[in-house]
Amino acid sequence: MGEAGSHVEGSRLDPWVDSYATRAKNLSASAIRALFAVASRPEVVSLAGGMPYVQALSMDDMADIAAQVVRDRGPQALQYGSGQGDVSLREQILDVTAEVGVHAHPDDIVVTTGSQMALDLVTRTFCDPGDVVLVESPSYVGALGVFRSYECDVVHVAMDDDGLIPEALQQAIDAARAAGKNVKLIYTIPSFHNPAGVTQPAHRRAQILEIAQRAGIAVLEDDPYGLLGFEGEPPRALRADDDQGVIYLGSFSKTIASGLRVGWAIAPHGVREKLVLAAEAATLCPSNYAQLTVSQYLATQPWREQIKSFQEVYRERRDAMLESLQAMMPAGTTWTIPAGGFYTWVTLPEGLDATAMLPRAITELVAYVPGTGFFVDGQGTANMRLSYCYPDPDRIREGVRRLSTVVEAELEIARTFGTAAGTPGSLSGSGESSTPAPDLA
């Protein structure tokens, strides 16, 4: 095999590992990605992935739109375009954001390949290695991956049933600065949070903005679900009350179709200029074909009525999820009560570990996302995210039934043999399966 100390070809899985940049070592598969292969099996009830229910769209109408874009605007749709995005679409985006109180100029918008790309561009523009990004506890796994890829110091800030806690935010800022660290961004999902399912009320949003303004820290507002509420008017975006301190991210992935991969950032002028340059360096330009398809949809379809249709679909599925949790989950299990969006955040009875429990759940043909995937520091062992957006109501009920048998079995093991209690990562004020809560209706 060769002399001792000599290089042996093929002795490691990746011969280039020593050549990677330091930041590449922070890249790892998320818990959600690892679940897709299993959760996509037809016999598994997946309460894991946040896939929008695109079947609520008219596929005939979508086919006509796609054909019309190629037939009438093919030379433009199939060509390179502006790095900032199509100007007509940017004007139409402002019609959409007006629903949450965001008014701007089309020049303030950068169209991106989904809002995930916008997250990347903003982080690349603002953050050096070691800079602090303050995030909610828990936070969106895709954002955590971006922040870590740029070697940011991600600090979780406590939440409750009203979302990010202002006092905890101020304490986190003070602690970071006392340690000599540079806080660059406050990342928040104020409306129908992923994964927690909670929403910041208006007074809480005002407090968060005041803290950020006083500290001189930019707020990165991620709002993919803002139009998908189940009661009343859409929550007013943070950006609506601060057009200089808030960078607002939006997407058509949840309100039209995720496969189109069209999102946007609305930013102050100087930031917008940097984002355009960063976008051009990354992709030259977003897809003209996808942009013009979205633009044609918005111009020819009753998109507000379609959003109402999505709301009704998701409300019915949310109700099926909450009713099933209430009826079937053992005492000691709690969950948040989402007023919109796709998710509820479940806390298991004391002593159970959602990550350790997952193999048993897969064996019982039900999937969820363990809570640890939404933290960078090991929190969330007692939590899981359940998604109700894709399965139909009967499928949701069956999934919760299977999950409840798994939790009961884990509890029986704990009672019989004893287990080390995980660190709870619950949000306060959840539904309790043994005592019906008035807000479950």
C-alpha positions as CSV (number, residue, x, y, z in Angstrom):
1,M,0.0,0.0,0.0
2,G,3.0,2.3,0.1
3,E,5.4,3.6,2.7
4,A,4.2,5.0,6.0
5,G,3.4,8.7,5.8
6,S,2.9,8.7,2.0
7,H,-0.3,10.1,0.5
8,V,-2.8,7.3,-0.3
9,E,-5.2,8.3,-3.2
10,G,-8.8,7.8,-2.4
11,S,-8.2,7.4,1.3
12,R,-10.9,10.0,2.2
13,L,-14.3,10.6,0.7
14,D,-13.4,14.1,-0.4
15,P,-9.8,14.7,-1.4
16,W,-10.5,18.5,-1.7
17,V,-11.5,19.0,1.9
18,D,-8.3,20.8,2.8
19,S,-8.7,23.2,0.0
20,Y,-12.1,24.6,1.1
21,A,-12.6,28.1,2.4
22,T,-13.2,28.3,6.1
23,R,-16.8,29.4,5.5
24,A,-17.5,26.1,3.6
25,K,-17.0,24.2,6.8
26,N,-20.2,25.8,8.1
27,L,-22.3,24.4,5.3
28,S,-24.3,21.3,6.3
29,A,-27.5,19.7,5.3
30,S,-30.5,20.9,7.2
31,A,-32.9,18.6,9.0
32,I,-35.6,19.5,6.5
33,R,-33.5,18.5,3.5
34,A,-32.5,15.2,5.1
35,L,-36.2,14.5,5.6
36,F,-37.4,15.0,2.1
37,A,-36.3,11.6,0.7
38,V,-38.3,9.8,3.4
39,A,-41.2,12.2,3.7
40,S,-41.9,12.0,0.0
41,R,-42.8,8.3,0.2
42,P,-46.5,8.0,-0.4
43,E,-47.1,5.8,2.6
44,V,-45.6,8.5,5.0
45,V,-47.8,11.3,6.2
46,S,-45.5,14.3,6.1
47,L,-46.1,17.0,8.6
48,A,-42.6,18.2,7.9
49,G,-42.1,20.2,4.7
50,G,-43.6,23.6,4.1
51,M,-44.7,23.0,0.6
52,P,-47.6,25.3,-0.6
53,Y,-50.7,23.7,-1.9
54,V,-50.2,24.7,-5.6
55,Q,-53.1,22.4,-6.6
56,A,-55.3,25.3,-5.5
57,L,-54.3,27.1,-8.7
58,S,-56.0,26.5,-12.0
59,M,-53.4,24.6,-14.0
60,D,-55.2,25.4,-17.2
61,D,-54.9,29.1,-16.4
62,M,-51.2,28.7,-15.5
63,A,-50.6,26.9,-18.8
64,D,-52.3,29.6,-20.8
65,I,-50.2,32.3,-19.0
66,A,-47.0,30.4,-19.7
67,A,-47.9,29.9,-23.4
68,Q,-48.9,33.6,-23.8
69,V,-45.6,34.8,-22.3
70,V,-43.6,32.7,-24.9
71,R,-46.0,33.5,-27.7
72,D,-46.2,37.3,-27.2
73,R,-43.0,38.1,-25.4
74,G,-40.7,35.2,-26.2
75,P,-37.7,37.2,-27.3
76,Q,-37.7,39.1,-24.1
77,A,-38.7,36.2,-21.8
78,L,-35.9,34.0,-23.1
79,Q,-33.2,36.7,-23.0
80,Y,-31.0,38.2,-20.3
81,G,-32.6,41.0,-18.4
82,S,-31.9,43.7,-15.8
83,G,-29.9,42.7,-12.7
84,Q,-32.5,44.6,-10.6
85,G,-35.5,42.9,-12.2
86,D,-38.2,43.8,-14.7
87,V,-39.5,47.3,-14.0
88,S,-43.2,46.3,-14.8
89,L,-43.0,43.5,-12.3
90,R,-41.4,45.8,-9.7
91,E,-44.4,48.2,-10.1
92,Q,-46.8,45.2,-9.6
93,I,-44.9,44.1,-6.5
94,L,-45.8,47.4,-4.9
95,D,-49.5,46.6,-5.5
96,V,-49.0,43.4,-3.5
97,T,-46.9,45.0,-0.7
98,A,-49.6,47.8,-0.3
99,E,-51.7,45.1,1.2
100,V,-49.4,45.1,4.3
101,G,-48.9,48.9,4.3
102,V,-45.6,48.9,2.4
103,H,-45.3,51.8,-0.1
104,A,-42.1,52.5,-2.1
105,H,-40.8,53.4,-5.5
106,P,-40.1,50.6,-8.1
107,D,-36.4,51.6,-7.9
108,D,-36.3,50.5,-4.3
109,I,-37.0,46.9,-5.3
110,V,-34.5,44.2,-6.3
111,V,-36.1,41.1,-7.8
112,T,-34.4,37.9,-6.7
113,T,-34.6,34.2,-7.3
114,G,-36.9,33.6,-4.3
115,S,-36.5,35.5,-1.1
116,Q,-33.8,33.0,-0.1
117,M,-31.5,34.7,-2.5
118,A,-32.4,38.0,-1.0
119,L,-31.4,36.7,2.4
120,D,-28.0,35.7,0.9
121,L,-27.5,39.1,-0.8
122,V,-28.3,41.1,2.3
123,T,-26.1,39.0,4.5
124,R,-23.2,39.2,2.0
125,T,-23.6,43.0,1.8
126,F,-23.8,43.6,5.6
127,C,-21.8,40.9,7.4
128,D,-18.1,40.2,7.9
129,P,-17.0,37.0,9.7
130,G,-17.7,37.3,13.4
131,D,-20.4,40.0,13.0
132,V,-23.5,39.3,15.2
133,V,-26.9,38.6,13.7
134,L,-29.8,38.6,16.2
135,V,-32.5,36.0,15.4
136,E,-35.6,34.7,17.0
137,S,-35.6,31.7,19.2
138,P,-36.5,29.5,17.2
139,S,-35.7,30.9,13.7
140,Y,-36.1,29.9,10.0
141,V,-33.6,27.2,9.2
142,G,-32.9,28.6,5.7
143,A,-31.8,32.0,7.2
144,L,-29.6,30.3,9.8
145,G,-27.9,28.4,7.0
146,V,-27.1,31.7,5.2
147,F,-25.9,33.5,8.3
148,R,-23.6,30.6,9.2
149,S,-22.3,30.3,5.7
150,Y,-21.0,33.9,6.0
151,E,-19.4,33.0,9.4
152,C,-21.8,35.3,11.4
153,D,-22.1,34.9,15.1
154,V,-25.8,34.0,15.3
155,V,-27.5,34.9,18.7
156,H,-31.0,33.7,19.5
157,V,-33.4,36.1,21.2
158,A,-36.3,34.8,23.3
159,M,-39.8,34.7,22.0
160,D,-43.3,34.3,23.5
161,D,-46.7,34.0,22.0
162,D,-46.4,37.6,20.8
163,G,-43.1,36.9,19.0
164,L,-39.8,38.5,19.6
165,I,-39.6,39.9,23.2
166,P,-38.4,43.6,23.1
167,E,-36.7,43.4,26.5
168,A,-34.8,40.3,25.5
169,L,-33.8,42.0,22.2
170,Q,-32.4,45.0,24.1
171,Q,-30.5,42.7,26.5
172,A,-29.0,40.8,23.5
173,I,-27.8,44.0,21.9
174,D,-26.3,45.3,25.2
175,A,-24.6,41.9,25.9
176,A,-23.1,41.7,22.4
177,R,-21.8,45.3,22.5
178,A,-20.4,44.8,26.0
179,A,-18.4,41.9,24.6
180,G,-17.0,44.1,21.9
181,K,-19.0,42.6,19.1
182,N,-20.6,44.3,16.1
183,V,-24.3,43.7,15.7
184,K,-25.2,44.1,12.1
185,L,-28.8,42.7,11.6
186,I,-32.0,41.9,13.5
187,Y,-33.7,39.1,11.6
188,T,-37.4,38.7,12.2
189,I,-40.4,37.0,10.7
190,P,-43.1,39.0,12.4
191,S,-46.2,37.6,10.7
192,F,-47.2,33.9,11.0
193,H,-43.7,32.9,12.0
194,N,-41.7,29.9,10.6
195,P,-41.4,27.7,12.6
196,A,-43.2,29.1,15.7
197,G,-46.5,30.0,14.1
198,V,-46.8,33.2,16.2
199,T,-47.4,36.8,15.1
200,Q,-46.2,40.1,16.6
201,P,-49.0,42.5,17.5
202,A,-48.8,46.1,16.5
203,H,-47.5,47.4,19.9
204,R,-44.7,44.8,19.9
205,R,-43.6,45.8,16.4
206,A,-43.4,49.4,17.4
207,Q,-41.2,48.5,20.4
208,I,-38.9,46.4,18.2
209,L,-38.5,49.2,15.7
210,E,-37.8,51.7,18.5
211,I,-35.0,49.5,19.9
212,A,-33.5,49.0,16.4
213,Q,-33.6,52.7,15.6
214,R,-32.1,53.7,18.9
215,A,-29.3,51.1,18.5
216,G,-28.7,51.9,14.8
217,I,-29.1,48.3,13.7
218,A,-30.9,47.3,10.4
219,V,-33.9,45.1,10.7
220,L,-34.2,42.3,8.1
221,E,-38.0,41.6,7.9
222,D,-38.9,38.3,6.2
223,D,-42.6,38.3,5.2
224,P,-43.5,35.4,3.0
225,Y,-46.7,34.6,4.8
226,G,-48.1,38.1,5.6
227,L,-51.1,37.8,3.2
228,L,-52.0,34.3,4.4
229,G,-53.8,35.2,7.7
230,F,-57.0,33.5,8.7
231,E,-58.7,36.4,10.5
232,G,-59.1,40.1,9.6
233,E,-56.7,42.3,7.7
234,P,-53.1,41.4,7.0
235,P,-50.7,42.5,9.7
236,R,-49.0,45.8,9.0
237,A,-45.4,45.2,8.1
238,L,-42.5,46.7,10.0
239,R,-41.3,48.3,6.8
240,A,-44.5,50.3,6.6
241,D,-43.4,52.3,9.6
242,D,-39.7,52.6,8.9
243,D,-38.5,52.8,5.3
244,Q,-34.9,53.6,6.2
245,G,-34.2,51.1,8.9
246,V,-36.0,48.0,7.5
247,I,-35.1,45.8,4.6
248,Y,-38.2,44.0,3.6
249,L,-38.2,40.6,1.9
250,G,-41.1,39.1,0.1
251,S,-41.9,36.2,-2.2
252,F,-44.5,34.8,-4.6
253,S,-43.6,31.3,-3.4
254,K,-46.6,31.2,-1.0
255,T,-49.1,33.4,-2.8
256,I,-48.6,32.0,-6.3
257,A,-46.2,29.1,-6.7
258,S,-42.8,28.3,-5.2
259,G,-41.5,26.7,-8.4
260,L,-41.5,30.1,-10.1
261,R,-38.7,31.2,-7.7
262,V,-39.5,34.9,-7.7
263,G,-39.0,37.0,-4.6
264,W,-37.8,40.5,-3.8
265,A,-36.1,42.9,-1.4
266,I,-37.2,46.5,-0.8
267,A,-34.4,48.5,0.7
268,P,-33.1,52.0,1.3
269,H,-31.4,53.6,-1.7
270,G,-27.8,52.9,-0.7
271,V,-28.5,49.3,0.4
272,R,-30.5,48.7,-2.8
273,E,-27.5,49.7,-4.9
274,K,-25.3,47.2,-3.1
275,L,-27.9,44.5,-3.5
276,V,-28.1,45.0,-7.2
277,L,-24.3,44.7,-7.6
278,A,-24.3,41.6,-5.4
279,A,-27.1,40.1,-7.4
280,E,-25.3,40.7,-10.7
281,A,-22.2,39.1,-9.3
282,A,-24.2,36.0,-8.3
283,T,-26.6,35.4,-11.2
284,L,-26.2,38.4,-13.7
285,C,-30.0,38.7,-13.6
286,P,-33.1,36.9,-12.3
287,S,-35.0,34.7,-14.8
288,N,-36.9,36.9,-17.3
289,Y,-39.2,34.1,-18.1
290,A,-40.2,33.6,-14.5
291,Q,-40.6,37.3,-13.9
292,L,-42.8,37.8,-17.0
293,T,-44.9,34.8,-16.0
294,V,-45.6,36.3,-12.6
295,S,-46.2,39.7,-14.2
296,Q,-48.7,38.1,-16.6
297,Y,-50.4,36.3,-13.8
298,L,-50.8,39.5,-11.8
299,A,-52.1,41.4,-14.8
300,T,-54.7,38.9,-15.9
301,Q,-55.8,36.8,-12.9
302,P,-57.8,37.8,-9.8
303,W,-54.8,37.3,-7.6
304,R,-56.5,38.7,-4.5
305,E,-59.3,36.2,-4.8
306,Q,-56.7,33.4,-5.3
307,I,-55.0,34.5,-2.1
308,K,-58.4,34.2,-0.3
309,S,-58.7,30.7,-1.7
310,F,-55.3,29.8,-0.3
311,Q,-56.4,31.3,3.0
312,E,-59.5,29.1,3.1
313,V,-57.5,26.0,2.3
314,Y,-54.9,26.6,4.9
315,R,-57.4,27.7,7.5
316,E,-59.3,24.4,7.1
317,R,-56.0,22.4,7.4
318,R,-54.9,24.5,10.4
319,D,-58.2,23.7,12.1
320,A,-57.8,20.0,11.4
321,M,-54.3,20.1,12.9
322,L,-55.3,21.9,16.1
323,E,-58.4,19.8,16.6
324,S,-56.4,16.6,16.2
325,L,-53.7,17.7,18.5
326,Q,-56.3,18.6,21.1
327,A,-58.1,15.3,20.8
328,M,-55.1,12.9,20.5
329,M,-51.9,14.2,22.0
330,P,-51.1,13.1,25.5
331,A,-51.2,15.4,28.5
332,G,-48.1,17.6,28.8
333,T,-47.9,18.3,25.1
334,T,-48.3,22.0,24.1
335,W,-48.5,23.9,20.9
336,T,-48.8,27.4,19.5
337,I,-52.1,28.6,17.9
338,P,-51.2,30.0,14.4
339,A,-53.4,32.8,13.1
340,G,-52.0,32.3,9.6
341,G,-49.2,30.7,7.7
342,F,-48.2,27.1,7.6
343,Y,-46.9,25.9,11.0
344,T,-47.5,25.1,14.6
345,W,-44.7,24.7,17.1
346,V,-45.1,21.7,19.4
347,T,-43.4,21.1,22.8
348,L,-43.3,17.5,24.0
349,P,-43.9,16.3,27.5
350,E,-40.9,16.7,29.8
351,G,-38.2,14.1,29.2
352,L,-38.9,13.5,25.5
353,D,-36.4,14.3,22.7
354,A,-37.9,15.1,19.3
355,T,-34.7,14.2,17.4
356,A,-34.3,10.9,19.2
357,M,-38.0,10.1,18.6
358,L,-37.9,10.7,14.8
359,P,-36.7,7.2,13.8
360,R,-39.7,5.7,15.7
361,A,-42.0,8.2,14.0
362,I,-40.7,7.3,10.5
363,T,-41.2,3.7,11.4
364,E,-44.8,4.6,12.2
365,L,-45.0,6.4,8.8
366,V,-45.3,10.0,10.0
367,A,-42.7,12.8,9.6
368,Y,-42.0,16.1,11.3
369,V,-39.1,18.4,11.7
370,P,-37.2,18.2,15.0
371,G,-36.9,21.6,16.8
372,T,-33.1,21.5,17.0
373,G,-33.0,22.4,13.2
374,F,-34.2,25.9,14.0
375,F,-31.4,26.7,16.5
376,V,-27.6,27.0,16.2
377,D,-26.9,26.3,19.8
378,G,-28.6,23.0,20.6
379,Q,-31.9,24.3,21.8
380,G,-35.1,22.8,20.7
381,T,-34.7,19.1,21.8
382,A,-38.2,19.1,23.2
383,N,-39.8,20.7,20.2
384,M,-41.0,19.8,16.7
385,R,-42.4,21.9,13.8
386,L,-45.6,20.5,12.3
387,S,-46.8,21.8,8.9
388,Y,-50.4,21.7,7.9
389,C,-50.1,23.4,4.5
390,Y,-49.9,20.4,2.1
391,P,-51.7,17.3,3.4
392,D,-55.5,17.3,3.2
393,P,-57.5,17.5,6.5
394,D,-58.1,13.7,6.7
395,R,-54.4,13.1,6.0
396,I,-53.5,15.6,8.8
397,R,-55.8,13.8,11.2
398,E,-54.2,10.4,10.4
399,G,-50.7,11.9,10.7
400,V,-51.4,13.3,14.2
401,R,-53.0,10.0,15.2
402,R,-49.8,8.2,14.2
403,L,-47.7,10.8,15.9
404,S,-49.7,10.6,19.1
405,T,-49.0,6.8,19.3
406,V,-45.3,7.5,19.0
407,V,-45.4,10.1,21.8
408,E,-47.4,7.8,24.0
409,A,-44.8,5.0,23.3
410,E,-41.9,7.3,24.2
411,L,-43.7,8.4,27.4
412,E,-44.2,4.7,28.4
413,I,-40.5,4.1,27.9
414,A,-39.7,7.1,30.0
415,R,-42.0,6.0,32.7
416,T,-40.6,2.5,32.7
417,F,-36.9,3.2,32.4
418,G,-36.5,6.9,33.0
419,T,-34.8,9.3,30.5
420,A,-32.8,12.5,30.8
421,A,-35.1,15.4,30.3
422,G,-34.3,17.6,27.3
423,T,-34.0,21.3,27.6
424,P,-37.5,22.7,26.9
425,G,-37.7,25.3,24.2
426,S,-41.4,26.1,24.4
427,L,-43.2,29.3,23.8
428,S,-45.5,30.2,26.6
429,G,-49.3,30.1,26.4
430,S,-49.8,27.0,24.1
431,G,-52.7,24.7,23.8
432,E,-52.8,22.0,26.4
433,S,-54.2,18.6,25.4
434,S,-55.6,17.8,28.9
435,T,-57.3,21.2,29.5
436,P,-59.1,22.7,26.5
437,A,-58.0,26.3,25.9
438,P,-60.5,28.9,24.8
439,D,-58.5,30.1,21.9
440,L,-58.5,26.7,20.1
441,A,-61.7,27.5,18.3
